[in-house]
Amino acid sequence: MSDLPLDDEIVPPVTPPVVPPVEIPADVLQAAVDAAIAPMKEKLNDAYAKRDAALAKTAEQEQAIKEAERARLRDQGLEAEALKSELDELKAKDSVKDKKIVELTRNMEVNSLLSGLEFRGEKSRKMAFEEIVGELVQDENGVWKHKTGAALTSFVTTFAQDDENSFLFKSKESSGAGTTTIKPSSPSSKPESMFSLSQDEIIKRAQAGTLRKK
């Protein structure tokens, strides 16, 4: 007699065994992540090194051209023109230094005001910083203000209390008066080149899965 089931017989479905989820220890997971991004880190190091070397070589070539041109001017007795070239170069370098100093003093002032606010994290604080800095201008006395003319302190306070910025700040519960929320603004959506980011930032984004290829 055949062992095959008859047409009118019902064959019960086979239920696969339940496999419990496996929890991966944090140190093992971190080691796996580190191993995965190691090749990327090595390539980034190489790319940054080549970029820096190329920039340095270009700067040296440009400087050599300037020096050769000044030597030519002096050979032709055009000392005034050679000196003017040197003066223009020094002014350009001083301008870059002055701009950097201005940026640093502005950043220190903004960071001082932001230090009194409770952000959800460092990423949120950076987003708020970039949003605020992008709205600032200097008046004739060198004072940083919002482009509408509002004082920096007032602008930061208004920025922190704006409902559209609440996602950047921690919520605070006051005793009996409900919930008080502090808030910041939407970040810039301009695309960034990988070379404009630090190596640590690229690695963090790679770990978070937010690194996009340009």
ZIFENWO-V116350 format. One record per run of one state. SS is the DSSP state (a for helix, b for strand, c for the rest). FROM is the first residue (numbers start at 0). TO is the last residue. If there is no record, write none. Layout:
# ZIFENWO-V116350
ss = (SS,SS)
from = (FROM,FROM)
to = (TO,TO)
This chain:
# ZIFENWO-V116350
ss = (c,a,c,a,c,b,c,a,c,b,c,b,c,b,a,c,a,b,c,b,c,b,c,a,c,a,c)
from = (0,25,75,78,114,118,119,121,133,135,138,143,146,150,151,161,162,168,169,170,174,177,181,193,196,198,208)
to = (24,74,77,113,117,118,120,132,134,137,142,145,149,150,160,161,167,168,169,173,176,180,192,195,197,207,213)
